[in-house]
């Protein structure tokens, strides 16, 4: 990178520079790219910013997919200048006459200028006005640092990467370095396309996900999609709850909003059973097409989809209108149906077990009360009733222990008032129930 950054100022500064060979070159041109072994993606998260060297090293060998834009979305950028090829390509050959042509042309009368560009899949774009910098895949100060802007603020015509060369395309990650350009943190991805061409992607390391800008390109590791496919496609799942700390808030009663495959809005209640049928890149007409999980709702066979995440991270734009009650897969808990049914079966077993135990205890208590007090009194006690003439023990069996006992003694004997809730009272004379107040 030490060798790279000082030369960044020369990128795209090729117009009106007379030379025998006009070479636009900012990257070292080494040997053929090394072969990389296939790597298993061992994560359930996309590329994150701010990782250490070991984390980025673990991404080497993975394939990265740049999201395609939704065909109905009016998105920028239309071209990029942060995708650069390792090997320069010839983009033009011009003949420059050094003197007025003569009838018999001599070699010293002209020269042939060959124009090279380090831009990945270069295409010539005419002059962009100052207010039109956002159609290019870089921020204003990064554009100045790389050299596509002069410091008057005027953009230059030049060779840039057209959006279709990147969007919807997949690349192998050969290496990643951290870099800094002015006050902007960058990741420098070394990639290889399907044709074997090596390129470099200068990716912005944004930190504020609530202030994402439209010049940074969203992408996903293909291994992540493969991992989700293995975990979800063909599986029956219950929408259980919202994850703790999820950005949106929604009542457990009202559930979440989602969209059907026909573009209609629907409501997903917690406890809904779904079958995952596919994972596709789906857009909503406003942003990029992002990884989305296609579900069939069991109760009515409706086909609907839930995007993976609130933002098409990393380095992405806001692809959706952020609703507080929108369903995003990384913000909800989906429980396998077999686990839910197993839990329900266990709960039913425990309820039945408790019922049988209660019946057993009731039978044993009935038998004990019948032996102790006789069948008629036992039936009253089991019904929670008391009658005049019952002993204190019988009343305690029927009504339970009182909240308070007021006792008075005299020549007449012992008088007791048992206080129960709801203004209910039992009055005992010498241990026998004499009156009831309730």
C-alpha positions as MATLAB code, in Angstrom:
seq = 'XXXXXXXXXXXXXXXXXXXXXXXXXXXXXXXXXXXXXXXXXXXXXXXXXXXXXXXXXXXXXXXXXXXXXXXXXXXXXXXXXXXXXXXXXXXXXXXXXXXXXXXXXXXXXXXXXXXXXXXXXXXXXXXXXXXXXXXXXXXXXXXXXXXXXXXXXXXXXXXXXXXXXXXXXXXXXXXXXXXXXXXXXXXXXXXXXXXXXXXXXXXXXXXXXXXXXXXXXXXXXXXXXXXXXXXXXXXXXXXXXXXXXXXXXXXXXXXXXXXXXXXXXXXXXXXXXXXXXXXXXXXXXXXXXXXXXXXXXXXXXXXXXXXXXXXXXXXXXXXXXXXXXXXXXXXXXXXXXXXXXXXXXXXXXXXXXXXXXXXXXXXXXXXXXXXXXXXXXXXXXXXXXXXXXXXXXXXXXXXXXXXXXXXXXXXXXXXXXXXXXXXXXXXXXXXXXXXXXX';
ca = [
       0.000    0.000    0.000;
       2.964    2.359    0.624;
       3.761    2.022   -2.986;
       0.134    2.339   -4.027;
      -1.210    5.424   -2.305;
       1.266    8.028   -3.611;
       0.322    7.005   -7.115;
      -3.431    7.230   -6.601;
      -3.390   10.886   -7.592;
      -2.584    9.853  -11.132;
      -5.699    7.777  -11.694;
      -7.801    8.905  -14.672;
      -5.645   12.019  -15.272;
      -5.064   11.095  -18.878;
      -6.791   13.775  -20.888;
      -4.626   16.235  -22.851;
      -1.343   14.659  -21.681;
       0.850   14.196  -24.811;
       3.221   11.253  -24.644;
       4.349    8.364  -26.765;
       2.485    6.007  -24.425;
      -0.281    7.350  -22.212;
      -0.390    4.862  -19.343;
      -2.943    5.176  -16.582;
      -1.413    2.980  -13.873;
      -1.775    3.031  -10.126;
      -1.291   -0.606   -9.130;
       1.734   -2.903   -9.175;
       1.623   -5.443  -11.964;
       2.979   -8.681  -10.584;
       2.925  -12.302  -11.610;
      -0.182  -14.267  -12.485;
      -2.635  -14.606   -9.605;
      -1.964  -17.449   -7.254;
      -4.349  -20.365   -7.051;
      -6.485  -20.414   -3.917;
      -8.046  -23.460   -2.351;
     -11.792  -23.561   -1.901;
     -12.681  -22.323    1.569;
     -15.711  -23.197    3.671;
     -17.530  -20.147    4.979;
     -17.712  -20.647    8.728;
     -20.027  -17.814    9.768;
     -23.677  -16.817    9.828;
     -22.884  -13.125    9.235;
     -21.863  -11.071    6.209;
     -18.547   -9.231    5.895;
     -18.209   -6.809    8.777;
     -16.142   -3.655    8.983;
     -13.585   -3.047   11.697;
     -12.344   -6.642   11.836;
      -8.746   -7.572   12.629;
      -6.216   -8.991   10.174;
      -7.017  -12.598   11.093;
     -10.702  -12.032   10.388;
     -10.082  -10.622    6.909;
      -7.563  -13.367    6.190;
     -10.344  -15.894    6.831;
     -12.309  -14.428    3.905;
      -9.647  -15.295    1.329;
     -10.956  -17.967   -1.013;
     -14.587  -16.940   -0.588;
     -16.686  -15.580   -3.421;
     -18.386  -12.215   -3.085;
     -21.554  -11.252   -4.939;
     -22.330   -7.602   -5.672;
     -26.055   -7.011   -5.437;
     -27.923   -6.234   -8.650;
     -30.143   -3.188   -8.542;
     -33.867   -3.603   -8.653;
     -34.958   -3.169  -12.264;
     -37.571   -0.612  -11.181;
     -35.277    1.426   -8.935;
     -33.760    4.715  -10.035;
     -30.421    4.116   -8.336;
     -26.988    5.617   -8.473;
     -24.166    5.064   -9.257;
     -24.170    4.498  -13.011;
     -20.399    4.001  -13.095;
     -17.582    3.323  -10.643;
     -13.981    4.419  -10.324;
     -13.118    2.330   -7.265;
     -12.853   -0.898   -9.269;
      -9.385   -1.119  -10.837;
      -7.794   -3.856  -12.949;
      -4.404   -5.294  -12.070;
      -3.316   -5.384  -15.708;
      -3.914   -2.252  -17.796;
      -6.025   -2.572  -20.914;
      -5.728   -0.723  -24.194;
      -8.675    1.633  -24.465;
      -7.647    3.705  -27.458;
      -5.090    4.198  -30.213;
      -4.643    7.708  -31.647;
      -2.532    9.035  -34.466;
      -0.883   12.391  -33.738;
       0.541   14.341  -36.702;
       3.785   16.091  -35.835;
       3.793   18.171  -39.003;
       1.517   18.903  -41.860;
       1.006   15.709  -43.864;
       2.995   15.508  -47.097;
       2.209   13.584  -50.244;
       4.758   11.001  -49.262;
       4.302   10.330  -45.574;
       7.463    9.685  -43.596;
       7.770    8.003  -40.137;
       8.871   11.274  -38.526;
       5.629   12.946  -39.640;
       3.411   11.222  -37.025;
       3.332    9.038  -33.971;
       0.854    6.471  -32.681;
      -0.337    7.050  -29.108;
      -1.672    4.007  -27.262;
      -3.956    4.729  -24.320;
      -4.074    2.281  -21.413;
      -6.397    2.254  -18.402;
      -6.266    0.465  -15.064;
     -10.026    0.778  -14.700;
     -11.822   -2.565  -14.534;
     -13.768   -3.146  -17.777;
     -13.258    0.508  -18.783;
     -15.856    2.544  -20.627;
     -15.500    6.203  -21.546;
     -17.877    8.617  -19.822;
     -18.176   12.232  -20.838;
     -17.571   15.124  -18.458;
     -19.585   14.924  -15.214;
     -20.662   18.266  -13.782;
     -19.828   19.152  -10.217;
     -23.316   18.332   -9.013;
     -23.245   14.917  -10.699;
     -20.422   13.344   -8.722;
     -22.751   10.894   -6.961;
     -23.314    8.795  -10.091;
     -19.738    7.591   -9.555;
     -18.948    4.905   -7.045;
     -16.954    6.954   -4.581;
     -17.418    9.926   -2.261;
     -16.332   13.451   -3.188;
     -13.184   13.562   -1.072;
     -12.205   10.020   -2.118;
     -12.602   11.034   -5.751;
     -10.201   13.897   -5.193;
      -7.743   11.653   -3.397;
      -7.750    9.031   -6.117;
      -7.334   11.710   -8.737;
     -10.571   11.740  -10.672;
     -11.295   15.269   -9.475;
      -9.014   18.225   -9.569;
      -9.232   20.531   -6.585;
     -11.322   23.076   -8.422;
     -14.166   20.625   -7.865;
     -14.639   19.865  -11.558;
     -14.808   16.267  -12.663;
     -12.952   14.986  -15.678;
     -14.157   12.927  -18.547;
     -12.502    9.550  -18.497;
     -12.651    5.809  -18.297;
     -14.779    4.258  -15.577;
     -16.301    0.869  -14.737;
     -19.924    0.652  -15.940;
     -22.405   -0.502  -13.307;
     -23.372   -3.635  -15.215;
     -19.770   -4.916  -15.044;
     -20.122   -5.169  -11.266;
     -23.782   -5.418  -10.333;
     -25.009   -8.978  -10.085;
     -21.502  -10.332  -10.688;
     -19.567  -12.761   -8.504;
     -15.840  -12.524   -7.699;
     -13.323  -14.640   -5.807;
     -11.539  -12.920   -2.914;
      -7.769  -13.253   -3.314;
      -6.769  -10.923   -0.485;
      -7.875   -7.970    1.658;
      -5.913   -5.041    3.070;
      -6.941   -2.114    5.224;
      -6.159    1.317    3.837;
      -6.793    4.966    4.583;
      -7.426    7.755    2.099;
      -7.579   11.235    3.582;
     -10.118   10.886    6.420;
     -11.826    7.812    4.991;
     -11.216    4.204    6.025;
     -11.061    1.817    3.075;
     -10.736   -1.887    2.518;
      -8.743   -2.898   -0.543;
     -10.161   -6.158   -1.892;
      -8.095   -8.100   -4.414;
     -10.614  -10.029   -6.527;
     -10.747  -12.340   -9.516;
     -13.681  -12.450  -11.901;
     -15.096  -15.489  -13.689;
     -12.838  -14.829  -16.702;
      -9.721  -14.938  -14.494;
      -9.081  -11.182  -14.563;
      -7.701   -9.745  -11.298;
      -9.063   -6.444  -10.027;
      -9.031   -4.259   -6.916;
     -12.056   -2.890   -5.134;
     -11.670    0.100   -2.832;
     -14.531   -0.432   -0.358;
     -15.567    2.232    2.108;
     -15.542    1.183    5.776;
     -18.641    3.007    6.990;
     -19.455    2.977   10.697;
     -22.807    4.755   10.930;
     -25.406    2.407    9.507;
     -28.137    5.026    9.958;
     -26.345    7.378    7.557;
     -25.454    5.124    4.666;
     -24.785    6.880    1.375;
     -25.581    5.761   -2.125;
     -22.018    5.641   -3.445;
     -20.874    2.573   -1.490;
     -21.672   -0.725   -3.038;
     -23.492   -3.528   -1.153;
     -22.246   -7.098   -1.431;
     -22.631  -10.487    0.215;
     -20.365  -13.497    0.665;
     -21.823  -16.320   -1.414;
     -20.851  -18.810    1.290;
     -23.273  -17.066    3.631;
     -26.135  -17.654    1.197;
     -25.078  -21.281    0.877;
     -25.041  -21.630    4.629;
     -28.539  -20.162    4.885;
     -29.770  -22.442    2.108;
     -28.605  -25.507    3.997;
     -30.157  -24.240    7.222;
     -33.525  -22.999    5.915;
     -34.597  -24.198    2.450;
     -37.066  -27.077    2.667;
     -37.486  -26.612    6.421;
     -40.700  -25.968    8.364;
     -40.332  -23.178   10.916;
     -42.423  -21.198   13.381;
     -42.109  -17.410   13.665;
     -41.467  -17.404   17.404;
     -40.593  -13.868   18.507;
     -38.519  -10.749   17.881;
     -34.858  -10.924   18.868;
     -33.900   -8.889   21.929;
     -32.425   -5.563   20.844;
     -33.900   -5.644   17.323;
     -34.081   -2.125   15.851;
     -37.813   -2.090   15.264;
     -40.443   -2.476   17.929;
     -43.721   -4.251   17.486;
     -46.373   -5.601   19.801;
     -46.376   -9.370   20.198;
     -50.106   -9.157   19.517;
     -49.981   -7.396   16.153;
     -47.035   -9.289   14.653;
     -44.887   -8.142   11.702;
     -45.394   -6.788    8.191;
     -44.134   -8.742    5.186;
     -44.786   -8.811    1.433;
     -46.239  -11.534   -0.720;
     -44.510  -12.569   -3.922;
     -47.198  -10.586   -5.752;
     -46.076   -7.408   -3.970;
     -49.029   -7.194   -1.602;
     -48.558   -6.454    2.079;
     -49.481   -9.101    4.638;
     -49.282   -9.541    8.399;
     -47.261  -12.276   10.098;
     -48.394  -13.152   13.606;
     -46.050  -14.764   16.074;
     -46.748  -18.470   16.188;
     -47.280  -18.669   12.399;
     -45.850  -21.784   10.768;
     -43.847  -21.280    7.549;
     -42.011  -23.466    5.055;
     -38.883  -21.965    3.456;
     -38.972  -22.771   -0.254;
     -36.093  -20.681   -1.640;
     -33.555  -17.893   -1.103;
     -33.472  -15.299   -3.880;
     -32.225  -11.797   -4.586;
     -35.422   -9.729   -4.421;
     -35.875   -5.963   -4.718;
     -38.835   -3.833   -3.765;
     -38.516   -1.192   -6.483;
     -36.551    1.199   -4.283;
     -33.086   -0.271   -3.870;
     -30.883   -3.216   -4.662;
     -32.155   -6.772   -4.847;
     -31.012   -8.335   -1.578;
     -30.976  -11.912   -0.249;
     -34.554  -12.719    0.709;
     -36.127  -15.866    2.104;
     -39.220  -17.126    0.305;
     -41.773  -18.758    2.612;
     -45.060  -20.557    2.211;
     -47.448  -19.794    5.047;
     -48.929  -23.111    6.130;
     -52.354  -21.805    7.126;
     -53.283  -20.448    3.676;
     -50.387  -21.460    1.349;
     -49.601  -17.769    0.685;
     -46.148  -17.163   -0.833;
     -44.247  -14.333    0.851;
     -40.671  -13.176    1.351;
     -38.591  -11.709    4.175;
     -35.320   -9.849    3.421;
     -32.249  -11.055    5.289;
     -31.406   -7.722    6.876;
     -32.601   -4.163    7.354;
     -29.738   -2.807    5.220;
     -28.030   -4.606    2.298;
     -24.745   -4.454    4.210;
     -21.803   -4.144    4.034;
     -20.946   -0.780    2.517;
     -24.526   -0.549    1.268;
     -27.327    1.909    0.751;
     -30.677    1.885    2.494;
     -32.516   -0.540    0.267;
     -35.881   -0.438    2.010;
     -38.243    1.945    3.731;
     -37.427    1.232    7.340;
     -40.702    0.307    9.038;
     -40.785   -0.304   12.776;
     -42.852   -3.430   12.279;
     -41.137   -4.795    9.155;
     -39.974   -8.412    9.209;
     -36.228   -8.942    8.653;
     -34.807  -12.403    9.067;
     -31.804  -11.381   11.163;
     -34.167   -9.671   13.650;
     -36.602  -12.547   14.294;
     -36.385  -15.977   15.898;
     -37.479  -18.870   13.694;
     -37.818  -22.191   15.528;
     -37.846  -25.518   13.640;
     -41.350  -26.970   13.573;
     -40.193  -30.312   14.957;
     -38.838  -28.511   18.014;
     -42.119  -26.616   18.482;
     -44.194  -29.754   18.099;
     -41.873  -31.634   20.458;
     -42.227  -28.852   23.011;
     -46.006  -28.856   22.632;
     -46.080  -32.636   23.056;
     -43.937  -32.359   26.193;
     -46.202  -29.628   27.591;
     -49.259  -31.792   26.872;
     -47.568  -34.758   28.578;
     -46.773  -32.666   31.636;
     -50.354  -31.374   31.791;
     -51.727  -34.911   31.577;
     -49.267  -36.075   34.182;
     -50.315  -33.238   36.485;
     -54.010  -34.053   35.894;
     -53.516  -37.719   36.762;
     -51.542  -36.786   39.837;
     -54.281  -34.389   40.916;
     -56.928  -37.091   40.418;
     -54.861  -39.510   42.438;
     -54.434  -37.007   45.258;
     -58.168  -36.202   45.231;
     -59.055  -39.910   45.474;
     -56.637  -40.403   48.337;
     -57.991  -37.337   50.147;
     -61.599  -38.469   49.635;
     -60.793  -41.870   51.074;
     -58.994  -40.315   54.044;
     -61.854  -37.877   54.786;
     -64.466  -40.661   54.503;
     -62.587  -42.803   56.984;
     -62.102  -39.879   59.344;
     -65.468  -38.057   59.220;
     -67.890  -40.240   57.316;
     -69.080  -40.015   53.715;
     -71.655  -37.190   54.133;
     -69.272  -34.832   55.917;
     -66.439  -35.775   53.530;
     -68.574  -34.752   50.525;
     -69.305  -31.348   52.097;
     -65.622  -30.779   52.805;
     -64.642  -31.725   49.251;
     -67.214  -29.233   47.943;
     -65.733  -26.515   50.177;
     -68.821  -26.232   52.374;
     -69.255  -25.969   56.150;
     -72.290  -26.541   58.401;
     -73.267  -25.896   61.984;
     -71.879  -28.512   64.311;
     -68.611  -29.115   62.445;
     -65.398  -29.185   64.422;
     -62.539  -26.790   63.851;
     -60.560  -29.525   62.038;
     -63.459  -30.151   59.636;
     -63.817  -26.431   58.884;
     -60.091  -26.099   58.304;
     -60.264  -28.999   55.823;
     -63.174  -27.291   53.978;
     -62.165  -23.609   54.013;
     -58.463  -23.770   54.817;
     -56.659  -21.861   57.533;
     -58.200  -18.484   58.493;
     -56.430  -15.170   58.034;
     -56.887  -14.388   61.706;
     -58.412  -15.892   64.875;
     -60.002  -13.800   67.647;
     -60.395  -15.798   70.864;
     -62.159  -14.981   74.133;
     -62.568  -17.179   77.228;
     -64.974  -17.029   80.178;
     -67.124  -19.047   82.548;
     -69.220  -19.952   79.531;
     -66.244  -21.554   77.845;
     -64.101  -20.589   74.796;
     -65.474  -18.356   72.025;
     -63.521  -18.079   68.702;
     -64.018  -15.935   65.608;
     -62.211  -17.174   62.459;
     -61.682  -14.385   59.941;
     -61.596  -15.168   56.227;
     -61.438  -12.827   53.246;
     -64.479  -11.268   51.558;
     -66.143  -10.586   54.979;
     -66.585  -14.267   55.788;
     -66.485  -15.401   59.431;
     -66.911  -18.646   61.379;
     -67.886  -18.585   65.067;
     -66.990  -21.506   67.351;
     -68.261  -22.266   70.837;
     -65.972  -24.655   72.713;
     -64.556  -26.025   69.458;
     -67.866  -26.534   67.631;
     -69.128  -24.347   64.778;
     -72.026  -22.295   66.124;
     -72.688  -19.723   63.371;
     -71.563  -18.687   59.869;
     -71.329  -15.167   58.470;
     -70.519  -14.555   54.786;
];
